[in-house]
């Protein structure tokens, strides 16, 4: 977030970066198309449930558990190997996110702690709190330099302050910054990617951009691929205006692809009802 300088509303300042306004507008149009579909007026709960399942699958894929959607749908036991536990954690986080919307704006750090607790319930005293100095982080797919625990705690506090203060930043910008900061910091000893993507979803839903949670960005992030995801994240971590703008645009494209997925679900349901 260094590109925002010392402005009163640094998140809003990011919205002025080149190309960001176009991304914001493109996302808004994609979301509006989904909400304008006739099936959404009658069966929005079904679309929300399907988006949640597909979003969880996409998030798990980015954390190394790339299962087919039907395998995620049919499986009931996620206690087996590491991949199964990752998918199970993603599903639990998706279910939990909707319960935390009212708390997010008042206490984002409390929400993040709760998300980690849900994702990593079997990790003993490392669960539900930021890592301490010297504690290792199990996030092998993110190879960026790891900030110290002291720096991480300070930046988390700063991020929480921005969220609590509110501001005029578009939902996409805030969601992308929350997502990027959490992946850059990796504040927990494990499951940071799952938590970061769930936090992005909470921002998009809680902001009113996607109130029914039918445009799962996780679907789009997975479709764009892990390499593109990590390349865009590296741009964000660089702190350059171009890098941050590219990360926001990447997140925007992910939301658009999530919206496209739900449009396809709407169309399928409409054909089935015809």
SELO-946384 format. One record per residue (C-alpha): x, y, z. Coordinates in nm, 3 decimals. Layout:
<sites>
<east: X; north: Y; up: Z>
...
</sites>
This chain:
<sites>
<east: 0.000; north: 0.000; up: 0.000>
<east: 0.300; north: 0.229; up: -0.014>
<east: 0.179; north: 0.385; up: -0.339>
<east: -0.103; north: 0.558; up: -0.153>
<east: 0.134; north: 0.788; up: 0.031>
<east: 0.007; north: 0.978; up: 0.333>
<east: -0.339; north: 1.063; up: 0.202>
<east: -0.635; north: 1.065; up: 0.439>
<east: -0.790; north: 0.775; up: 0.250>
<east: -0.506; north: 0.562; up: 0.107>
<east: -0.738; north: 0.291; up: -0.023>
<east: -0.936; north: 0.547; up: -0.221>
<east: -0.607; north: 0.682; up: -0.359>
<east: -0.535; north: 0.338; up: -0.506>
<east: -0.857; north: 0.372; up: -0.704>
<east: -0.690; north: 0.652; up: -0.900>
<east: -0.411; north: 0.429; up: -1.027>
<east: -0.407; north: 0.384; up: -1.406>
<east: -0.657; north: 0.126; up: -1.523>
<east: -0.816; north: 0.064; up: -1.183>
<east: -1.131; north: 0.264; up: -1.259>
<east: -1.183; north: 0.054; up: -1.574>
<east: -1.150; north: -0.265; up: -1.369>
<east: -1.399; north: -0.138; up: -1.112>
<east: -1.651; north: -0.052; up: -1.383>
<east: -1.604; north: -0.383; up: -1.561>
<east: -1.662; north: -0.574; up: -1.237>
<east: -1.976; north: -0.375; up: -1.161>
<east: -2.122; north: -0.455; up: -1.504>
<east: -2.041; north: -0.826; up: -1.468>
<east: -2.203; north: -0.843; up: -1.125>
<east: -2.509; north: -0.650; up: -1.243>
<east: -2.559; north: -0.897; up: -1.528>
<east: -2.582; north: -1.185; up: -1.283>
<east: -2.821; north: -1.004; up: -1.053>
<east: -3.037; north: -0.909; up: -1.351>
<east: -3.088; north: -1.269; up: -1.458>
<east: -3.446; north: -1.388; up: -1.417>
<east: -3.337; north: -1.702; up: -1.228>
<east: -3.182; north: -1.483; up: -0.957>
<east: -3.527; north: -1.347; up: -0.876>
<east: -3.663; north: -1.694; up: -0.804>
<east: -3.371; north: -1.916; up: -0.705>
<east: -3.098; north: -1.692; up: -0.568>
<east: -3.039; north: -1.929; up: -0.275>
<east: -2.951; north: -2.209; up: -0.516>
<east: -2.707; north: -1.982; up: -0.700>
<east: -2.548; north: -1.875; up: -0.372>
<east: -2.504; north: -2.236; up: -0.261>
<east: -2.350; north: -2.340; up: -0.591>
<east: -2.118; north: -2.039; up: -0.594>
<east: -2.004; north: -2.126; up: -0.242>
<east: -1.919; north: -2.483; up: -0.344>
<east: -1.736; north: -2.373; up: -0.656>
<east: -1.556; north: -2.095; up: -0.471>
<east: -1.432; north: -2.338; up: -0.206>
<east: -1.310; north: -2.574; up: -0.477>
<east: -1.125; north: -2.289; up: -0.649>
<east: -0.962; north: -2.167; up: -0.329>
<east: -0.849; north: -2.519; up: -0.237>
<east: -0.703; north: -2.563; up: -0.587>
<east: -0.486; north: -2.254; up: -0.538>
<east: -0.362; north: -2.407; up: -0.213>
<east: -0.256; north: -2.728; up: -0.386>
<east: -0.572; north: -2.941; up: -0.368>
<east: -0.705; north: -2.922; up: -0.724>
<east: -1.003; north: -3.158; up: -0.708>
<east: -1.279; north: -3.197; up: -0.962>
<east: -1.597; north: -3.017; up: -0.864>
<east: -1.799; north: -3.338; up: -0.852>
<east: -1.545; north: -3.494; up: -0.617>
<east: -1.584; north: -3.201; up: -0.379>
<east: -1.961; north: -3.228; up: -0.412>
<east: -1.986; north: -3.598; up: -0.333>
<east: -1.716; north: -3.629; up: -0.065>
<east: -1.830; north: -3.627; up: 0.299>
<east: -1.506; north: -3.713; up: 0.477>
<east: -1.221; north: -3.460; up: 0.453>
<east: -1.003; north: -3.599; up: 0.731>
<east: -0.770; north: -3.808; up: 0.515>
<east: -0.456; north: -3.668; up: 0.353>
<east: -0.334; north: -3.309; up: 0.327>
<east: -0.533; north: -3.239; up: 0.012>
<east: -0.855; north: -3.361; up: 0.170>
<east: -0.794; north: -3.147; up: 0.477>
<east: -0.730; north: -2.844; up: 0.255>
<east: -1.057; north: -2.893; up: 0.070>
<east: -1.239; north: -2.942; up: 0.400>
<east: -1.088; north: -2.622; up: 0.537>
<east: -1.197; north: -2.429; up: 0.227>
<east: -1.553; north: -2.557; up: 0.262>
<east: -1.566; north: -2.467; up: 0.630>
<east: -1.438; north: -2.117; up: 0.560>
<east: -1.699; north: -2.060; up: 0.291>
<east: -1.973; north: -2.164; up: 0.531>
<east: -1.833; north: -1.947; up: 0.811>
<east: -1.782; north: -1.631; up: 0.607>
<east: -2.150; north: -1.539; up: 0.601>
<east: -2.164; north: -1.546; up: 0.981>
<east: -1.890; north: -1.287; up: 1.015>
<east: -2.011; north: -1.005; up: 0.789>
<east: -2.153; north: -0.796; up: 1.073>
<east: -1.829; north: -0.819; up: 1.271>
<east: -1.584; north: -0.740; up: 0.991>
<east: -1.613; north: -0.361; up: 0.983>
<east: -1.589; north: -0.332; up: 1.363>
<east: -1.322; north: -0.594; up: 1.432>
<east: -1.145; north: -0.732; up: 1.124>
<east: -0.863; north: -0.887; up: 1.327>
<east: -1.117; north: -1.082; up: 1.529>
<east: -1.267; north: -1.210; up: 1.205>
<east: -0.928; north: -1.313; up: 1.068>
<east: -0.852; north: -1.498; up: 1.391>
<east: -1.184; north: -1.677; up: 1.366>
<east: -1.123; north: -1.771; up: 1.003>
<east: -0.787; north: -1.923; up: 1.092>
<east: -0.943; north: -2.111; up: 1.381>
<east: -1.202; north: -2.259; up: 1.145>
<east: -0.942; north: -2.349; up: 0.882>
<east: -0.678; north: -2.495; up: 1.113>
<east: -0.867; north: -2.631; up: 1.409>
<east: -0.613; north: -2.910; up: 1.464>
<east: -0.299; north: -2.696; up: 1.498>
<east: -0.295; north: -2.656; up: 1.877>
<east: -0.185; north: -2.328; up: 2.030>
<east: -0.088; north: -2.179; up: 1.691>
<east: -0.452; north: -2.152; up: 1.589>
<east: -0.640; north: -1.824; up: 1.571>
<east: -0.355; north: -1.584; up: 1.639>
<east: -0.080; north: -1.416; up: 1.435>
<east: 0.248; north: -1.604; up: 1.431>
<east: 0.523; north: -1.524; up: 1.677>
<east: 0.884; north: -1.449; up: 1.588>
<east: 1.061; north: -1.764; up: 1.477>
<east: 0.750; north: -1.970; up: 1.412>
<east: 0.763; north: -2.133; up: 1.066>
<east: 0.494; north: -2.073; up: 0.806>
<east: 0.355; north: -2.362; up: 0.604>
<east: 0.260; north: -2.184; up: 0.279>
<east: 0.489; north: -2.352; up: 0.024>
<east: 0.311; north: -2.223; up: -0.285>
<east: 0.386; north: -1.859; up: -0.196>
<east: 0.761; north: -1.811; up: -0.226>
<east: 0.784; north: -1.439; up: -0.151>
<east: 1.007; north: -1.313; up: 0.132>
<east: 0.833; north: -1.349; up: 0.467>
<east: 0.805; north: -1.032; up: 0.680>
<east: 0.907; north: -1.053; up: 1.044>
<east: 0.639; north: -1.111; up: 1.305>
<east: 0.688; north: -0.755; up: 1.431>
<east: 0.636; north: -0.604; up: 1.086>
<east: 0.342; north: -0.835; up: 1.026>
<east: 0.165; north: -0.732; up: 1.346>
<east: 0.215; north: -0.364; up: 1.266>
<east: 0.083; north: -0.396; up: 0.912>
<east: -0.215; north: -0.599; up: 1.029>
<east: -0.302; north: -0.324; up: 1.276>
<east: -0.270; north: -0.068; up: 0.997>
<east: -0.493; north: -0.269; up: 0.766>
<east: -0.752; north: -0.312; up: 1.040>
<east: -0.747; north: 0.062; up: 1.105>
<east: -0.821; north: 0.136; up: 0.740>
<east: -1.112; north: -0.107; up: 0.735>
<east: -1.262; north: 0.028; up: 1.058>
<east: -1.223; north: 0.387; up: 0.940>
<east: -1.411; north: 0.309; up: 0.620>
<east: -1.375; north: 0.542; up: 0.326>
<east: -1.475; north: 0.590; up: -0.034>
<east: -1.262; north: 0.321; up: -0.197>
<east: -1.447; north: 0.088; up: -0.437>
<east: -1.518; north: -0.256; up: -0.298>
<east: -1.286; north: -0.418; up: -0.552>
<east: -0.992; north: -0.205; up: -0.436>
<east: -1.049; north: -0.279; up: -0.068>
<east: -1.098; north: -0.650; up: -0.134>
<east: -0.781; north: -0.671; up: -0.344>
<east: -0.574; north: -0.490; up: -0.081>
<east: -0.704; north: -0.711; up: 0.201>
<east: -0.630; north: -1.021; up: -0.008>
<east: -0.286; north: -0.898; up: -0.114>
<east: -0.177; north: -0.786; up: 0.232>
<east: -0.274; north: -1.114; up: 0.393>
<east: -0.085; north: -1.316; up: 0.133>
<east: 0.215; north: -1.084; up: 0.151>
<east: 0.227; north: -1.101; up: 0.531>
<east: 0.117; north: -1.463; up: 0.582>
<east: 0.028; north: -1.374; up: 0.942>
<east: -0.063; north: -1.728; up: 1.046>
<east: 0.146; north: -2.042; up: 1.056>
<east: -0.068; north: -2.210; up: 0.789>
<east: -0.372; north: -2.168; up: 0.561>
<east: -0.300; north: -1.801; up: 0.486>
<east: -0.410; north: -1.836; up: 0.124>
<east: -0.747; north: -1.983; up: 0.221>
<east: -0.798; north: -1.712; up: 0.482>
<east: -0.694; north: -1.432; up: 0.243>
<east: -0.935; north: -1.543; up: -0.028>
<east: -1.218; north: -1.577; up: 0.223>
<east: -1.148; north: -1.228; up: 0.353>
<east: -1.164; north: -1.097; up: -0.003>
<east: -1.507; north: -1.258; up: -0.037>
<east: -1.625; north: -1.103; up: 0.293>
<east: -1.530; north: -0.757; up: 0.166>
<east: -1.708; north: -0.805; up: -0.166>
<east: -2.025; north: -0.928; up: 0.003>
<east: -2.023; north: -0.691; up: 0.300>
<east: -1.963; north: -0.388; up: 0.080>
<east: -2.287; north: -0.451; up: -0.107>
<east: -2.116; north: -0.521; up: -0.439>
<east: -2.220; north: -0.888; up: -0.425>
<east: -2.465; north: -0.911; up: -0.131>
<east: -2.587; north: -1.262; up: -0.217>
<east: -2.232; north: -1.394; up: -0.263>
<east: -2.288; north: -1.530; up: -0.612>
<east: -1.974; north: -1.397; up: -0.785>
<east: -1.706; north: -1.610; up: -0.623>
<east: -1.368; north: -1.454; up: -0.697>
<east: -1.200; north: -1.780; up: -0.594>
<east: -1.345; north: -1.942; up: -0.906>
<east: -1.181; north: -1.679; up: -1.122>
<east: -0.848; north: -1.690; up: -0.941>
<east: -0.832; north: -2.064; up: -1.000>
<east: -0.934; north: -2.028; up: -1.365>
<east: -0.666; north: -1.766; up: -1.428>
<east: -0.413; north: -2.011; up: -1.285>
<east: -0.164; north: -2.023; up: -1.002>
<east: 0.125; north: -1.880; up: -1.204>
<east: -0.071; north: -1.569; up: -1.301>
<east: -0.195; north: -1.539; up: -0.943>
<east: 0.154; north: -1.544; up: -0.797>
<east: 0.291; north: -1.312; up: -1.064>
<east: 0.019; north: -1.055; up: -0.989>
<east: 0.080; north: -1.095; up: -0.615>
<east: 0.451; north: -1.026; up: -0.667>
<east: 0.351; north: -0.702; up: -0.839>
<east: 0.144; north: -0.603; up: -0.539>
<east: 0.427; north: -0.682; up: -0.299>
<east: 0.665; north: -0.469; up: -0.507>
<east: 0.463; north: -0.165; up: -0.402>
<east: 0.499; north: 0.005; up: -0.739>
<east: 0.191; north: 0.178; up: -0.882>
<east: 0.201; north: -0.053; up: -1.184>
<east: 0.233; north: -0.364; up: -0.968>
<east: -0.049; north: -0.268; up: -0.733>
<east: -0.276; north: -0.169; up: -1.023>
<east: -0.204; north: -0.501; up: -1.196>
<east: -0.296; north: -0.693; up: -0.879>
<east: -0.625; north: -0.503; up: -0.845>
<east: -0.700; north: -0.569; up: -1.212>
<east: -0.621; north: -0.938; up: -1.161>
<east: -0.863; north: -0.956; up: -0.869>
<east: -1.121; north: -0.775; up: -1.078>
<east: -1.087; north: -1.024; up: -1.359>
<east: -1.130; north: -1.305; up: -1.103>
<east: -1.459; north: -1.154; up: -0.985>
<east: -1.576; north: -1.122; up: -1.347>
<east: -1.499; north: -1.489; up: -1.410>
<east: -1.682; north: -1.583; up: -1.090>
<east: -1.980; north: -1.385; up: -1.217>
<east: -1.959; north: -1.562; up: -1.552>
<east: -1.965; north: -1.897; up: -1.373>
<east: -2.282; north: -1.806; up: -1.188>
<east: -2.439; north: -1.681; up: -1.511>
<east: -2.377; north: -2.027; up: -1.655>
<east: -2.543; north: -2.183; up: -1.350>
<east: -2.841; north: -1.950; up: -1.395>
<east: -2.870; north: -2.049; up: -1.759>
<east: -2.853; north: -2.418; up: -1.671>
<east: -3.126; north: -2.382; up: -1.410>
<east: -3.340; north: -2.186; up: -1.655>
<east: -3.308; north: -2.458; up: -1.920>
<east: -3.399; north: -2.718; up: -1.662>
<east: -3.713; north: -2.529; up: -1.569>
<east: -3.817; north: -2.473; up: -1.930>
</sites>
